[in-house]
Amino acid sequence: MGAGFQTKLSAHKSRTFLCKLWIILGSAILPCICQAQQDSSRNLAELSIEDLARVELSTASRYLDDPRKAPAAITVIDHEEITRYGWRTLAELLRSVAGIYTAYDRTYTYVGVRGFLQSGDYNARVLLLIDGHRINENIYDSALIGTEFPLDLSLIDHVEILRGPGSSLYGTNAELAVVNVFTRRQEKAPSVQIGSEADSFTGREGDLSGSVRIKQAEIFGQASLYRANGAAHLYFPEYDSPETNHGVATNLDGDRYDHLFAVVRTGQFRVEGMLGRRDKIVPNAAYGTTFGDPRNRNVDTRGYVDASYSGDIGSNTQLDIRAYYDAYRYWADFPYSEPGSQDTVQINDAAADWIGIEAVLGHRLGRHRVVAGTSGEYDVRLRQRNYYLDQPPFFDDNRHRVLAALFGEAELNLHPKFSVNLGGRMDWYSVFGAQPSPRVAAMYLPTSKTSLKYIYSTAFRAPDPYDLFYVDQIDITSQAGKLSPEQNRSHNLLVDHAFVPWFHISAGAFQTHLYRVIEEEVDPETDSTHFVNADSDRGHGIEIEAAAHRESGWSGRTSFSWSATKDGVTHQTVMNSPSHLAKLNGTAPITRYGALGLEMLYTGPQPNYAGIRIGSSFLTNATISTRSLHDWQLSAGCYNLFDRTWSTPTGPEVLPNATVQDGRTFRFRIVYRRSSERRWTGK
Amino acid sequence: MRGLQYFRRSVRSIWLASLVCTFLLLAETLPVHAQQDARSVRAAFVYNLTKYVTWPQPKQNLVIGVIGDERTGTTLKQMLDQQSSGGQKVRVLLNPPDSELATCNIVYISSSETVKTGNILSGISKMPILTIGESDHFVRNGGIVGLIRSQDQIQIEVNVDALQLAGLKMSSRVLNIANVISTRGH
């Protein structure tokens, strides 16, 4: 009874709230005074010739053509913000975005979108791309966003975050969001840059990059490395006993990475390569390992080579082609000790190599735009092995997999103020067969300042080789290929309005229905687990974001999001789902030489995987950075300024219900950049 | 009591809606953050070049002749025709006959005209006409300015010898960002 009353009450509150939202959204279109269609071409003609040389052209591709007509909720963050807010990882950048939050278990960083963050899925519901190249690897489908993200943030030009399903163009993993990272285009003149930073916990980073031009070829390369000892002492009350050092993990939070990145561009061709390796000590004895053992560590290595062509075929048609080779390696040591028996170390290693090709054709038919593409991928190796040190493997699984896909999108600009976007993709996997992902979006653009969109989209997450075939001797058995793709059906209503050129507000309401959710199930007889397609999860909510940017250096972005997510069977809030998120990011100029970046993030309370409530958190970060002064640039950041204790939920693989995050920490960064930019003398 | 609550809620909703309406009515223009099509960007380059190139005998009108692809010409006409540049009014002529080329200040040759490019250039190379093309080899074939697509950007190339031959002067502001090519000796 009580529960029923509560449900009705909360439903009534939700209805009332949604009514208000609808009034707000509805009112947005009322005062739209008819005005000529936006003429971005005229704005282009007003740009300086230097700015024109930097304008990015639309490609055939699936990248944003006109963000107002993009069939998704979008936030774009540029490199200026990365410097001003002193973000150290991609995860820190992402958590500043409306509806997005993160969790860190001192091994990996997880991202939650609109109330969904499943422990143990390694971000497989989010698609991560670098320059259009998929970064989710092919064993666990993990999107690596913490220090394990294999690219230096200093190389990023901008990041497009599309909230909502994106499988109609991108295929698997684009279930909740697509994160598109674009690297910076280097100056045409030869240049060299040296950067160095010092962090709390004896963290130190160094990077060296340079660009040269040889005839028509622009060549850029960067190498960087990072080492951090981590917190010297971490206390875990769950392990507080004399045998386990009273719950104190001493010098067990070490973190290190090495990155290499290179790109060669000549005319319409580009070859890009990247290699990143991250080695992390696991301090919290995940998976029942021995607490306090420094051998407990995870190593992830990710790399690719991507060759692409992007050019015009005729006056209305563009073609993008890419061919690639990707590799991923995973290595983890799990030390175990039983009283009275010898210590053992279980090794999990995984190796994946895959090749692929993709072609996307874009065509303009009058005022309409059509994109069609195809891709094929072959997993040369998908190998997972488990063994005890110095013993033969007890699990050794090596497979090949074929993926083929056809996709297309039509942007039909039926009227200057009304567009329809129809998209769809058909994926075929040798493991489970075909998977369609349609999308329909209708856009109303009553003035050049306002857009109103409705989007219905579907997406999926294919079961990965870890879900399908992984076995260990501790707690996981295989269901060997008996999984179907997890799917998402989503409705989105979005409104965006620019009040003045430097200030706009966007608001949206969404409804998400995840079904055939891939999650771990415990077999009551054997007490072991395996992955199954569970019933469904549902969620709905709203997001409101306001952003302002002044040429004087003042800028700000603030957002509030509310979501309610429920398990389809138990009707309980799904794991790791805070109802409320509030964010404020602002920069202020300090004289004409620098800026102050302030970030305030509130995350509401949320249940962990076991339904235990993890308290809310309020985090404040501040960074002071200079502009380039005689080739030098400096920045200093203080994170968790008020030294508040805060935690993020953990999964069942670790004993603590939540992981306590770092207190107040600091970072100092110095960059020296020298460019031999040519000055024309007229001779 | 319930009626009063509903009244308060309604008032609050109306207040919120009014607030939003007020802000919307104050609206002015849209910030453009979009990737652009190559044709529009090239047209914007042409407009900029009219400001940074000096012709020996300036006239009242600045005439741009566009040869080739119809859509390129239409874009140039839409963006530049009747615009003002340094006190001159810009006029865009679509596919003018060869006899009228000599009256143009700028001749823009689209990439669809690769076959005729050589003939056109040889006919007007010594006249004070700024020739602009899109193809990779345009400036090496005697054209003055190339607006070349380089993956996701338009790159500007300038043949300084052809510029000198035409008797035109170009601002160092353009030359600083351009790939400057000399064909002398070839």
Boltz contact constraints between the chains, C-beta under 6 A:
constraints:
  - contact:
      token1: [A, 20]
      token2: [B, 13]
      max_distance: 6.0
  - contact:
      token1: [A, 23]
      token2: [B, 13]
      max_distance: 6.0
  - contact:
      token1: [A, 23]
      token2: [B, 17]
      max_distance: 6.0
  - contact:
      token1: [A, 24]
      token2: [B, 16]
      max_distance: 6.0
  - contact:
      token1: [A, 24]
      token2: [B, 20]
      max_distance: 6.0
  - contact:
      token1: [A, 27]
      token2: [B, 17]
      max_distance: 6.0
  - contact:
      token1: [A, 27]
      token2: [B, 20]
      max_distance: 6.0
  - contact:
      token1: [A, 27]
      token2: [B, 21]
      max_distance: 6.0
  - contact:
      token1: [A, 31]
      token2: [B, 21]
      max_distance: 6.0
  - contact:
      token1: [A, 31]
      token2: [B, 24]
      max_distance: 6.0
  - contact:
      token1: [A, 31]
      token2: [B, 25]
      max_distance: 6.0
  - contact:
      token1: [A, 38]
      token2: [B, 30]
      max_distance: 6.0
  - contact:
      token1: [A, 40]
      token2: [B, 32]
      max_distance: 6.0
  - contact:
      token1: [A, 40]
      token2: [B, 34]
      max_distance: 6.0
  - contact:
      token1: [A, 41]
      token2: [B, 40]
      max_distance: 6.0
  - contact:
      token1: [A, 41]
      token2: [B, 79]
      max_distance: 6.0
  - contact:
      token1: [A, 43]
      token2: [B, 32]
      max_distance: 6.0
  - contact:
      token1: [A, 44]
      token2: [B, 40]
      max_distance: 6.0
  - contact:
      token1: [A, 44]
      token2: [B, 44]
      max_distance: 6.0
  - contact:
      token1: [A, 45]
      token2: [B, 44]
      max_distance: 6.0
  - contact:
      token1: [A, 45]
      token2: [B, 47]
      max_distance: 6.0
  - contact:
      token1: [A, 45]
      token2: [B, 79]
      max_distance: 6.0
  - contact:
      token1: [A, 49]
      token2: [B, 48]
      max_distance: 6.0
  - contact:
      token1: [A, 50]
      token2: [B, 177]
      max_distance: 6.0
  - contact:
      token1: [A, 52]
      token2: [B, 44]
      max_distance: 6.0
  - contact:
      token1: [A, 52]
      token2: [B, 45]
      max_distance: 6.0
  - contact:
      token1: [A, 53]
      token2: [B, 177]
      max_distance: 6.0
  - contact:
      token1: [A, 55]
      token2: [B, 36]
      max_distance: 6.0
  - contact:
      token1: [A, 55]
      token2: [B, 41]
      max_distance: 6.0
  - contact:
      token1: [A, 56]
      token2: [B, 35]
      max_distance: 6.0
  - contact:
      token1: [A, 56]
      token2: [B, 152]
      max_distance: 6.0
  - contact:
      token1: [A, 57]
      token2: [B, 38]
      max_distance: 6.0
  - contact:
      token1: [A, 57]
      token2: [B, 152]
      max_distance: 6.0
  - contact:
      token1: [A, 58]
      token2: [B, 35]
      max_distance: 6.0
  - contact:
      token1: [A, 58]
      token2: [B, 37]
      max_distance: 6.0
  - contact:
      token1: [A, 65]
      token2: [B, 35]
      max_distance: 6.0
  - contact:
      token1: [A, 66]
      token2: [B, 34]
      max_distance: 6.0
  - contact:
      token1: [A, 67]
      token2: [B, 33]
      max_distance: 6.0
  - contact:
      token1: [A, 267]
      token2: [B, 150]
      max_distance: 6.0
  - contact:
      token1: [A, 268]
      token2: [B, 151]
      max_distance: 6.0
  - contact:
      token1: [A, 270]
      token2: [B, 151]
      max_distance: 6.0
  - contact:
      token1: [A, 310]
      token2: [B, 151]
      max_distance: 6.0
  - contact:
      token1: [A, 315]
      token2: [B, 69]
      max_distance: 6.0
  - contact:
      token1: [A, 315]
      token2: [B, 71]
      max_distance: 6.0
  - contact:
      token1: [A, 448]
      token2: [B, 30]
      max_distance: 6.0
  - contact:
      token1: [A, 449]
      token2: [B, 27]
      max_distance: 6.0
  - contact:
      token1: [A, 449]
      token2: [B, 30]
      max_distance: 6.0
  - contact:
      token1: [A, 498]
      token2: [B, 30]
      max_distance: 6.0
  - contact:
      token1: [A, 498]
      token2: [B, 31]
      max_distance: 6.0
  - contact:
      token1: [A, 499]
      token2: [B, 23]
      max_distance: 6.0
  - contact:
      token1: [A, 499]
      token2: [B, 26]
      max_distance: 6.0
  - contact:
      token1: [A, 499]
      token2: [B, 27]
      max_distance: 6.0
  - contact:
      token1: [A, 500]
      token2: [B, 28]
      max_distance: 6.0
  - contact:
      token1: [A, 501]
      token2: [B, 29]
      max_distance: 6.0
  - contact:
      token1: [A, 501]
      token2: [B, 31]
      max_distance: 6.0
  - contact:
      token1: [A, 680]
      token2: [B, 172]
      max_distance: 6.0
  - contact:
      token1: [A, 680]
      token2: [B, 175]
      max_distance: 6.0
  - contact:
      token1: [A, 680]
      token2: [B, 176]
      max_distance: 6.0
  - contact:
      token1: [A, 682]
      token2: [B, 172]
      max_distance: 6.0
